């Protein structure tokens, strides 16, 4: 051991320093200093590990971890679509879509209120989907599924009443084939579609402005607009899948899946509109 006063090395059994006479209580063992400092360091490391949540971008993970993330995202998207289809089927059979169509025919601003409610619901759904608490985070997808089913209800009724025979089934099959093609293209292509962000923002603002303007001025947007919206929705799907591959944190599978789910329904909406046109 060493004397804390003069720093000389002395016998471990000594009661006083043989060099300066300081009592043994002032002696400090070098090994104990090293052990204590090591314990403090280890405790600090453990504390730091528990205080900071583990967070890695999907692009930084191993292939197995990335594949697990992809399975979570796409399986959740499939579940959301199935739940949306079941709820839409229920609303269709109880005549909710016909009721909304009657309301819209009486007052065109009723449709504007529906669109505003759906838009607000999607923003709230996105917010809750990003929550780290599981119970809260699943509120986002639930809200999105319900709001989309309510929004699609009058379109399904319109297509069934005024569209050609089998229009809903044909539009669904065509949408599935085209959407799968887009997802596979984005997933296995080396192209980073995140550069589409500016185009998506401008296209969304213009599209929303035209929809609101058409309702206020009481005119119908034609097929050309529907084709333009399908192009925009296709870009959203490519952008979302590109982000799933590169951008999201490994724990953000709910947020990733709900955004892709909404883009898929956006695409399906305008495909169904085009198929419903019986000209």
N, C-alpha and C positions, 0 to 999 in steps of 0.2 A: 504494500500500500504506500501512499504518498502523503506527506504532510501538507495540509492546506495552507500553512503559513510560509514555510520556506521552500516547499516543493521537492524536498529530498525524499528518496526512497528509504523506507524503514521496515523493520521486521513486523510481520502481521500480528505477533503476540505482544508487541510493545504497548505500554500504557502511556508513555511520554515520548516525544520526539527526542532522539539522542543528539540532534543538532541544535534545536532551538528551544526544547523543553515544553512545547505546547501539548496539552492533554490529548488523549486518544480520541475524544469526541470530535475533534476537528479533523481527523484523518478521513480521507476519501479514497475508496477503492476504485482503481481505474477500470476494473472489470465491471463493477456495479454501474459506473457512469455509462459504459458502453451498452450494458444490458438495458438500462433505463431509457437511454436515448433510442435504442432499437425498438423497445416497446412503444415509446411515444410515436415513433415514425410509423410502426405497423398500425397502431390505433388510428393515426391520422389518415393512413391509406384506406383502412376499412371505413372510416367515417366519410371520407370523400366518395368512396364507391357507392355508399348507401344514400348519400345526400343528392347525388346527381343521377337522374334516371338514364338508363341505357338507351342510347338513340343512335341509330345508324341508317344512312340512306340505303335504299334498296340496291343501288349500284355498287355499294361497298361490301355487300354480303357475299357469302359463298354461293355456289350454284344451287346447292340443296336448300339453303335458306331463302334464296330468291324464288325457287320453284314452290316452296311452301307458301310464300306470300302471294304468288300468282294464283295458286289453288284457292286460297282464302278469298281473294278478290272476285274471281270469276264464279266461284260457288255461291258467294253472297249475291252477285248480280243475278244469277239464275234463280235463286230463292225469291228475290225481289220481283222478278218478272212473273213467276208463278203466282205469288200472292196478289200482284196487280191483276193478273188474268182472272183469278178467282173472285176478287172483289168486283171487277168490272162485269163479270158474268152475273153476279148477284144483283148489281145495280140495274143491269139491262133487263133482267127478269122481273124486277119489281116495278119497272116502268119509270125509273128515275130519269133516264135520258129523254124520254118523251115529255116529261114534266118540264125539264129545263128548256127543251126546244120550244114548247108553248110559251114559256116566260120570255125567251129571247124574241119570239115573233111579236109579242105584245110590247116589249121595250128593248130596243137594241142595246141600251146602256147596261142591261142586265149581264150581257156577255162580257162587257168591259170590266164589270165588277168581279166576274168569275176569273178572268185573266189576272186581274190585280191580286186577288186572293191566292191564286196558284203561284204567282211570282213571289209573293211574300212567304208563302209556305216553303218554297224551295230554298229561300235564303235562310229561314229558320232551321230547316233540315240540315243544310250545310254546316251551320253553326254547331248544332248538337252532335253531328257526326264526327266532328273534330275533338269532342270531349274525351278525356282519358278515362272517365268513369263509364263502365260498361252499360249500366242501367240507363244512364242519361244518353250515351252515344247511340243506343238503339232507338231512341225516340225520334231521331232525325230520319232514318229510313222509314219508320212507321208513318211519320207525317207525310213524307214524300210519296209513299205508295197510295195513301188515302187521297191526297190532293190530286195526284195524277189520275186515279180512277174516277174521281168526280169530274175532272176536266175532260176526260175522254168519253164520259157517258153520253153526252149529246151527239158526239161525232159517231159513235157506234150506232146509235139509234137512227141518225140521219143516213148513214151508209146502208143500214138494213132496210129502211123505208124507201129510199130514193135511188140507191145505187144499183148496179147490175147484180144478178143473182150470184151468190158466193163471193161477194166483194171482200168481206172481212177475212175469210180464209185465204183468198188469193193474195191480198195485200200482206197478210201475216207471213205467208210462205216466202214471198218476194223479199220482204224486209229481213227475214232471218238469213236468207242466202247472201244478200248484199252486206248486212251487218257483219256476218262471220267473215266475209271476204275482207272487209275493212280492218277487223280486229287482227286477223292473221297477217295481213300486209304490214300493219303497224308493229305487231309483236315480233315478227321475224325479219323485218327490214332493218337495215342499219341506219336508216334515215331518222333524224331527230325532228319530230314534228312540233316541238315546242316553239319553233319560229312562227307558227300559225297564230300565236296569241293576239297580235295586233289585228290581224285579219278577222279573227273571231269577235273581238271587241267591236270593231267598226261594223261588221255584218250584223251583229246582234242589235246594236243601237239602231241601225237603219231599218232592220226588219221589225223591231218593236214599234218604231215610229210610224211605219207604214200601216201596221195592224191597227194601232190606235186611231190614226187618221182615217182609215177606211170605215171604222165603226162610227166615228163622229160625223163623217160626211155621208155615211150610209151608201157605200158602194162595196162591191165584192172584188177581192184580190184574185186574179186569174191563175191559170195553170203555170204561167211563167214565174210567178212569185213562188208557187209551191216547189218548182224545180230549183229555184235559187235557194230556198230554205233547205232542200235536201242536200244541196252542195254544202251549205253552212253546217248542217247536222253531221254530214260525213267528215268534215274537217274537225268538228268537235270530238268525234269518236277517235280519229287518228291522234288528235292532241291528247285526249284522256289516256289512251293506251300507251302513248309515248311517255307520259308522266308516270304511269304505273311501272314502267320498266326502269325509269331513271331518277325520278324526283322524290317520290314519297318516302317517308320513314317507314320502317318495317311494321310499326304498330298502327299505321294509318290505313289499314285495309278497308275499314268501313267508309271512311271519307272517299277513298279511291273508287270503291264499288258504287256508292250512291251517285257520284258524278258521272260515271260511265252509264249507269242505269238511266239517268235523266237524259243523257245524250242519245241513247238508244230509243227512248220513247219520243224524243224530239224528231228523230228520223222517221219513226213509224207513223207519227201523226200526219206528216205530209205525204208519205207514201199512200196512206189510207185515203187522204183527201183526193189524190190524183186518181186512184182506182175507183173512187166513188163518183167521179165525173162520168156521166153516161152519154157524153156527146159523141 
